[in-house]
Amino acid sequence: MNLSTHIERFRKRFAELEDIVASPDLYSNPAKAQTLFKEHSQLKSALAQHAQLERLEQSLLDNQELASSADLELAAMAKEELPQLQEQATQARRNILSSILPPDENEQRNVIVEIRAGTGGDEAGIFAADLFRMYARYAERNGLKIDVMDTNPSTMGGYKEIVFNATGEDVYKKLQFESGVHRVQRVPATESQGRIHTSTATVAVLPEAKEVDIVIKADELRVEVCRAGGPGGQGVNTTDSAVQILHIPSGLIVRCQDGRSQIKNREKAMSVLRTRLLERKQQEEADKYAAHRKKQIGSGDRNEKIRTYNYPQNRITDHRINFTLYNLSVFMDGDIQELLTELQMEDVKERLKEMEGTASY
């Protein structure tokens, strides 16, 4: 893709902003000033990245030429530097492509993730627990915080359902493409004859709603409290800490029992309720424009099969972008960033196609 048109547009807008932010009159409107300073900073960063890309591409050309030099020692040094230069150039280009697109309003939001066992009985519940551990380990690796909001344990140490909140920098941007059906192929612990079974679990990644996004009236709620069930220790099981909320207009029911405090459980349940109502609202809006726009990377539908985890072949395949890795044990330990990056870049390409009105990238 030719970046020159976009970079030239950036330069013109940056020159305009340089004059605007230098004007004393700007500070009479603090909100407007903050918006313009943010745009100025983003454009400055994008132009710096483009300058870096040009330097890297020139270095690549120079090293490729030196790699064919008659001086064998010099040629060897040039060849050794090529992979690193190529990787740096690829990353710089990715950063620029991302900066060209207008940001998604949800990118910086925290998320609520819901994992549910699908087909496969006990093995599906175990797989749901494996997926939760994978995301929890990913969070540890990337400075994110996980807060379990509700669990419905199954046998064999699995989950029929687990709901958790993930907070940190750009969480939704990082995890937004995890929604869908995840399929596992392996020999379950419950299988005595060594046969490979196929089981599934569904994942939904929802941008966390704020109170201003969804207004819920008190008379629209029916709140019930009861004693929490399942494992959790004496403090959980002997107090009426579990909270269940019915949103009467929509019929949605949310339950939270993982904390010992009834007040905290109510706050968490309200957060989940607002988020599910926001998801419904956003889906209704998306359906209106479905005929005009459909993300090629996937709709985010919970019923869409997105990925297969094949244990005998040590393989993970994402079906939306036909991308395969052969490091399943490391992947399940939370090292999933390579795949997340590929998904994000495929989304960038598709959005650029739409923005430019062209069928080719």
N, C-alpha and C positions, 0 to 999 in steps of 0.2 A: 504494500500500500504506500502511495506517495503522501508523505507527511507535509510537503511544502505548503499546500493550501491552508492547512490548519495552523501551521507555525506562523505563517504570514498574518493570519487573522489574530493569533495570540499577540504578535508583536504590535499590531495597530492598537488593539485594545489595551495592552500594557502601557503604551505611550500615552493613551488617553488617561489612564488611571494615575500615571506618574504626575500629571498636571493636577488631577482632581485631589489626590491625597496630600499634595503640597499646599492646597488652598486652606487658609484659616477658617473659611466659612463652613468647611465640611464638619467641624466639630460642634456646630449648632444643632446637629441631628445625630446623637450618639449611635442610634440603632442603624441608621444608614451608613455612618462612618465604619461601624464594625463589619457590615456586609461588604463594603468596598475594600476595606483592608484585607479581608479574607480572600476576596477575588484577586487582589493585587498579589498576595503571597502565593496563591496557587499558580497564577500565571508566571510569576518569577521563577518558581520551582520548575514548571514545565519547560520554560525556555532554557534554564540551566541544564536540565536533563537532555534537551535536544543538543545543546552545545557539547555535552559529554558524549552523546551518541556519535556526533560527527567526529570527535577526537578518537573515539574507539574504532570507528569504521576506517579512519585513516591509518590508525595503528595496525589494524587487520591487513589492510592492503600492503603496508610497508613490510609487515612480518611475512606475508605470503610471498612477497618478492624476495626477501632475504632467505626464505626457506629453500629457494632454488639456487642460492649463491654457491659459487665454486669453493668458497671458504667453508669447509665442512663443520668446523667448530661453531661459526656464526650461524650457519644453516640449522644446526641442531638446537641452538638456543632459541632461534626464531620459531621453530616447530614446537618447542616445549611451551612457549607462551601463547600459541594460537588457541588452544581450548579455553583457557581462562579469559582471553579477550573476546572470544565468541560468546561465552556465557554472560559476560558483563554487557556486551552489546545487546544481546537478547533481552536481558532484564531492563536495560535502559529503554529499549523500544516498547516493552510491555508497559512501563511506567508512563510513557508519553501517550500511548494509546488509551490508557485508562483516564488520563487527564483530559483528553479531548471530549469525552462524553460528559453530559450533565450528570451530577451525582444522583443516585437513587435516594429518595427522602428517607428510606428505611435503613440505609447502609450502616449508620452509626448507632442504631438501636440495639439494645439488649434483646435476647430471644428467650422464648419458652419452647422447649423441645419436648415432644411427646413420642415415646417409643412404645409400641404395642406388639405383642406376639401375634403372628399371623398363623398360617397353616403349618402343621408339623407337631402339634401336641407339646409334650415336655421340651422337646428339642427347640421348638420355636421360642419358648420362654427363656431357655438357656442362651439362645442367640440374641434375644433382646437384652439380656444382662451383659453379654459380650459387647454389644454395640454401645451400651451405656458406659462400660469401662473404657472403650476406645475413645469416646468423646471426652470422658473425664481425664484420661491421660493426655489427650490433645490439649485440653484446657491447661493442665499443669505445665506442659511444654511451652505454652504461648502466653502465660500470664493472665489467663482468664479465670473467673471464679464460677464454680458450680454450686448451686443450692437446690437440693432435692425438695420438691414441693409435694409430691404424692407418689405412693407406690402401691402396687397390688401384686404381692409375691405369688409365684407359682411353685410347684414342686421342683426338686433337684436344684434349688438355688437360683432359679430364673425369675422372670417377671412376666406377668400377664400385661402389666402396664407400668411404666415409670415416667413421671413428668418432672422436669427440672428446669431451673432458670440459669442461663449463662450470661454473665456480665463481663464487660471489659471493652477494649478498644475495637470498634468496627466488627462486633460479633456477628451481626446479621450478614454483613458483607462476606465474612469468612465461611459461614455455615449455610447460607441460603439455599444451596443446591443439594443439600442432603435430604430434602423431603422426597418421599416416595417409598417404594417397596424394595427392601434389601433382601437378597436371596442367598442362602448358604447351602453348600454341598459338601457334606462330610459324613464320617461314620460317627453317629451320636454315642455318648457314653452309655446310653440305654440299649444300644444294639449289641446283641450277643454273637451274631454271625458275621460281623464285619462288613455289613452292606452299607453302601453310601445312601444317605437320605437327603432329600431337598426340603428345606424349611424356609419360612419367611418371617420377617418382622417389618412393620411400617414405621417410618419416621416422619414427623411433621415438625418443621422449624418455623415458628411464628414470630414475627417482629413484635416485641412487647408493646402493648398499648399503654398510653398515658391517660390520665384522667380527662385531659382536654380532648382526646380523640373520641372517646365514647362516654356519653353522659348517661348514667344509670340512676334512675329515681328509686328512692327507698321503697316506695309502694309497689315496685316491680319485682321485688325480691321476696323469697321465702327462705329464711335461714333456719337451719336445724343444727343442733349440737348433740354430740353423742360420744360415747367412750371409744377411743381408737382401738382398732383390732390389729392382730398380727404381731410380729416381733417388734421390739422397741424398748423393752425394759419396763421396770415397774412404774416409773414416772409417767410413761405414755399410756400404759394400759389401765391405770387406776384413776385417771382423771377424764372429765368430759371435755377433751381438747379437740376432737375431730369436728370439723365444720363442713356442712353441706349446704350449698346455695343453689336454689332454683331461680332462674331468670324467667319469670312468667310469660312475657311477650314472645320470647324465642323458644322456650321449652328447654333451654340448655341447663344442664346440671353439672356443677363443679364440686369436687370434694377434696379437702386437704386435711391430712392427719399426721404429717411427718414431724411436726414440732410439738413441744409440750405446752406451748402457750396458745390458748384459744384465740386470743387477739391476733397473734402472729399468723395462725392458720387462716383466720378470716381475711387478713390482708393478702396472704398468698392466693387464697381462693378468688378474691375479687380481682387480683391481677390476672389470673388465668381466665376468668370470665370476660374481662375487658378485652384481652388478647384474642379470645375466640370470637367475640362479637366483631372486633376489628377485622379479623380474617374473613368473616362472613361478608362484611361490608365491602372489603377490597375485592373479594371474589365476585360479588354482584357487579361491581364496576368493571372488572376485567372481562366478565361475560358479555358486557355491552359492546366491547371493542374486539371480541374474539375473532370476528370475521376480518378485521383489519390487521391484527397483530397477534402472532403466537410465537413465543420464544422457541427457537429451534433446539435450544439446549434442554428443554423440558418445561412442562407446565407447572411443575411443583405439586402435581396432583398426588394425593396419598396412594392412589391406586396404580400409579405408573411404576412399572418395574425399572429401576435405574441401575442396579449394580448386583454382580454375583461375586461371592466369596467362595472360591473353590479350594478346599484344603488339600485334597490329594495332589493337585498341581501347583500348590503354593501361589495361587493366582487371584488377583482382583481385577475384574473387568467392569468398567463403567460403560453401559450400553448406549448412553446418549451421545458420547463423543468417540466411541470405539477405542477407548484408551485402556491399556492393560499393564499391570505391574506384577512382578514375580517376587514379592517380599511380604507375603501375607502375615507372617508372625510379627514383623516389625510394624506393619500397617495397623494390625489389631492392638498394638501397644501405643497407638496414638500418633504414629508418624505418618499422617495423612496429608501433609501440606502440599506435596508434589501434585497429587490428584486435585486438590482444591484449587491450586493455581491454574491447572489445565482447564478446569471447568470455568473459572473466572475469565480466562482469556478467550475461551470459546464464546462466552456470553458477550464480551467486549466486541469481538468480531461481528457477531450477529447484530448487535445494536448499531455498530458503525455502518453495516449494510443498510439498515433501515434509515439511518440518519442521512446517508448519502443517496438513497434511492437507487442503489445498484445491486445487481445480483451476484457480483463477484467480489472477492476480497483480494 
